[in-house]
Amino acid sequence: MQPRNMSMSGVVDLAAVKAAGEAKQKAEQARAEAARNGAAPAGGARLVYDVDEAGFQQDVLQRSTEVPVVIDFWAEWCEPCKQLGPLLERLAAEYAGRFVLAKVDVDANQMLFQQFGVQGIPAVFAVVAGQPIPLFQGAAPEAQIRQVLDQLVQAAEQQFGIVGAPVDAQAAGEQQAAAEAPVPVGPYDALLEAANSALDSGDLGGAIQAYRNVLSDDPGNPEAKLGLAQAELLQRVQGLDAQAVRKEAADNPADVPAQIRAADLDLVGGHVEDAFGRLVDTVKRTFGDDRDAARVRLLELFEVIGAEDPRVTAARAALARVLF
């Protein structure tokens, strides 16, 4: 995906004289209030952090009255995102508090994705004094990104009086690394063996609970994630009349629950490409909650097969094309 216009010309429109004056006043009031309450300036907090819909008001809008907030819209399946993300994180540390980087996973935060009018990812926006500013879309050379960030920092100071708060980049990095360091867990060999045995014996409820017990302490455990996805799939298809389900899906292509049930059966029957293709097509022709239900089930089926499987890679690309 090619980067869009890397200029900051849009800032002038968003920061018209009246709006800029009001925003600057609000920013000054927020800083004064924070000082009265003895709160540390926002710029002195973490330089890179994850944001979700629930925390957007505080973590982005409120924080943007103290420091420019750069938003990186990304997804796990997006290869360009994996190139751009680390670069933005490194630059956030280098700029040492002149801006902070908020990372938004679009798969988990569809509402934010839609509210910002994002057309594709990676996409980078900024928020300054509550004002949204589109920066660029797609991966781009570091020199261009630096130019955009310099213009953003300058515009934030000149138009809104927002300069962030200098921080010790090394200390901030060490603090963030310590906060993000994984807590030693496990071993879970006995729990996983019990879960696998329950799955093999057909005790799906017991297997599901056992896998969840492992994931409650170790959310990233790959064996537990795979086992849980398989057990939940098998539980969903229990008692289904395969012939009736497939007929219902064929007769009612707009019935999303019917397509989801048929996709589950496709996967259990070994028809992996058919299951993925059915749900990608369903996402393509639906909207709102129906589209989200089909998308979420497709992501769940990816877990059953495994992220490294080429069929999953191909289906992720197909999903990206219909979504973006």
N, C-alpha and C positions, 0 to 999 in steps of 0.2 A: 504494500500500500504506500503510495507516494505521499510525502508530507505536503500539507496545504501551505498557504501563504504564511511565512514565518514572521511577518511584521507585527507590530503592536498598534497598528493604526486604529483598530477598534477601540482602544482604550479611550481615545479622545471622545468618541461618541458616548461611551458609557459614563465618562466623567465630565459631563457638561457642567458649566459653572455652578448652577444651582445644586445639582446632585452632588458634586464634589464638595461644595461647602457644607451641605447637610451631613454627608458621610464623614467628613473630617471632624465636624462637631461631635458626632456620635462616637467616633473613635476616641477623641479627647475625653469625652465623658466616661467612656468605658475604662480608659487608663486611670482616670482620677478615682473612679469607684474601686478599681482593683487596688490602687495605692492605699485608699482609706481602709480597705479590708485586709491589708497586709498580704495580698496575693502576689505571687511572682509573676512577672510579665510573661505573656504567652510565648514570646519568642525564645524564652529560656528553657522551655520544656523540650520534649522530644522533637527531633528534627524530621524524622520519618515515622509514620504510624499508619495503621489501617483504619478505615472509616466505614461505617455502615449507615443504613438509613436512620436507625434509632439515634445514633450519636452525631448526625450531621449538623444539627442546629448548634450544638456546643463545640464540636471538634472542628468545624469549618466556618460556619457563619459567625459565631461569636469570636472565635480565634482570629478571624480575618480583620477584626478591628485593631489588632495589635501587630500583626505580621502578615505579609502576603502568603496565602495558602495556595500552593500549586497542587492540582488534583490529577493523578495518574489513573485513568480508567484502563483496566487490564483484565485478562482472564488467563487461567492456567493453560488453556489449549492454544493460546495466541503466541506463536513463535516470535514475531517482532516485539511483543511486549517483554519477552525474556531478554531481549537485547537492550531495550530502552529503559526498563525499570532499574537495573543496577547502575546505569549511567546517571539517571536522575537522583538516585540515592547518594551516589558519590558526590554529585554537585551540591546536593543539600548539605552534606557535611562540609564541603569546601567553602560554601557561602556562609556557613557558620552563624545561622540565625537571621540572615537577611530575608530568607523565605523558609517555609516548612513544606514538607511533601506529604500529602494525604493520598493513600492508595485505596482505590475503590475496585473491588472485584465485581464485574458487571453481572456475572452469573448469579451472585448472591444479592445483588442490589439493583434489580431491574428498574425500580421506580426512579432512582437517581439517574440511571442511564437514560431514561426517557425524559426526565425533567430537563436535563442539560441538552437534549436534542442531539446526542452523540450518534454519528452516522457510521462509525467504524472504530476499531481499536487497533493499536493503542491510540488514545486521544488524551490530550493534555489541556486542561483549563486552569484558570486561576480565579480566586475570589479575593477581592480587596474591599474592606469595609462593607461586606455584604454584596458587592457588585460582581457578577460573573463576567469573566473575560475569556473568550476562546483564544488559545495560544497556537496549537498546531495538532495535526493528526498524522499518525504514522511515525515510523522510525526516521531519524534525521541525523545529519552529521553533528558531532559535538560542538563545533564552532558555531553553527547556526543556533543550537539550543542555548549556548552561552549568551549569544546576542539577544535572544528572546528574554532570557532571565534578567539580563542587565537592564533591558528596556522596562521589564515588569517592575523591578526594584526601583528604578528611577521614577516611573509613573506613580508608583505607590507613595513615594515620598513627596513628589511635587504636587500631585493632584489631591492626595488624601492625608498627607502628613504622617504616613505610616512608615516606620523605618525598621521594624522588628527590634530584636534585642540581641546584641552580640553574645555568642556563647563560645566556650572552649570546645572546639570541634573534636579534639581528641578525647576530652572528658565525656562529652555527649555521646561519642561513639562507643566508648567503653561502658557507659551507663546503659545504653540501649542494648549492647551485646549481652550484658549481664541479665537484663530484663528478658531478652529473647532466648537465652540459653536454655536448652531443653533440660527438664528435670529428670534425673535418672529414674527409670521405671523398670518394672519387670523383675526377674524373668516371668513370663506368662506361659511357659511350656505346659504346665499341668492344666491351666484353664483352657488353653487352646486345644490341647489333646481331648479334654472333656467335651468341648464345643464341637470338635470335628467328629468325635464318636457319636454325639447326639445327632449331628447332621446325617452321618452315614446310616444311623438306625431309623431315621425318619422322624425323630423327635424334634420337629422344626421349632416349636415354641421354646424348648430347652436350649437348642442351639442358638437361637436368636438372643435369648437372655444372656447366655454365656459369652457370646461375642460382644454384646453391649457392655458387659461387666469389664471386659478388657479395654474397650474403647473409652470407657468413662475415665480411666486412669491414663490411657495412652492413645489419644485420638488418632494418631497417625500410624498405628500398627497396621502394616499392610496385610498380614494374614487375617487379622480380625475383620478388617474392612471388606476383604474379598469374601470371607466366609459369611459375614452378615448379609452382604448383597445377594449371595447365592441362596441362603436360607430364606430370606424375605421373598425372593422370586419364587421359590418352590412353594412357599406358603400361599402366595397369591394365586397360583394356578391350581392349587388343590381343589378338587371337586368341580372344576370347570368342564363343561362338555365341549371338547375341542371343535367338533363339527358345528355345533350351534354358535359358538363364538366366532368362528371364521365366516359363517354365513351372515351373521349379524353385521360383522365388519364390512363384508362385501356389499351388503344391501344398504348400509348406512355409512357412506364414506365421511359424512360430516359429524358422525357421532364419535366424539373424542374418547370417552370411556371405552367404547367398543374397540376402537383402534388400539388403545393402550392394552386392553386384555389380549387382543390378537398378537400384538408385538411380544408380550410376555410368553405366549405360547410358541411363537416363532423361535424365540431364543432358546427356550427349553427343548424344543425339537431340533436344535442345531442349525436353524436357518438364521444365522447371525445377520447377514447382509439384508435379508428381508425384514427383520425386526427393526434394524436401524433405518432402512429406507422408508418403512411405513411411518415411523415417527417423525423423520425429517419432513416427509410430505405433509404430515398432519400439522407440524409447526408452520410450514410454509403457507397453508391455506386457512389458518385460524388466527384469532386475535385474543388479547386480554387473558382472562383466567384459563380459557381452553388452551391457548398457545403455551402458557406457562406450565400447565399440567403435562402436556406432551413433552415439553423441553426437559422438565425435571425427571420424568420417567426415562427419557433417553439417557440423561446423565447417570441415572441409577443403573441402567443396563450397561453403560460403559464400565462401571465398577465391576460388574460380573465378569466381563471379558478381560479387563486389564488395560491400563493406559498404553502399554507398549505394543499392543496388538495392532497390526497395520489396518485392520478393519475398523478399529476405533479411531485411528488417525484419519482415515478417509471420511468417516462419518462426522467427526468433529469439523473437518473442513467444509463438508456439505452443510452442516448446521450453521456454521459461521456465514456461509453465503446467503442462506435464507433469512438469517437474523439481521445481517448488516449489509 
